[in-house]
């Protein structure tokens, strides 16, 4: 029997998933953010090298701020470890049941949080030492 796909627009916007779906969405968002960051960084570096433009200088000042680096650190750490979790679950399909999915998510966050906290600690202490 074929499932019914008669879902209205607003009903389709209503979130039906759980944390694996949130991780899927956050993985896509962080991937786009990384591509945007790297692309903008390359463009700013190019214009800084070739023209010495003030806009490129301002972009580099934003990149060097510790607040921006904290955001980028979370994006990179989450994207890398979530990608590793997805790859490991793809290599061992027996672990793709719902219980093991949630265990993998808890394990992922038990690695992300201390790693991110340590990164934030070093970024903040370095910025306080410089000021």
Secondary structure, 3 states (H helix, E strand, C coil): CCCCCCCCHHHHHCCCCCHHHHHHHHHHHHHHHHHHHHHHHHHHHHHHHHCCCHHHHHHHHHHHCHHHHHHHHHHHHHHHHHHHHHHHHHHCHHHCCHHHHHHHHHHHHHHHHHHHHHHHHHHHHHHHHHC
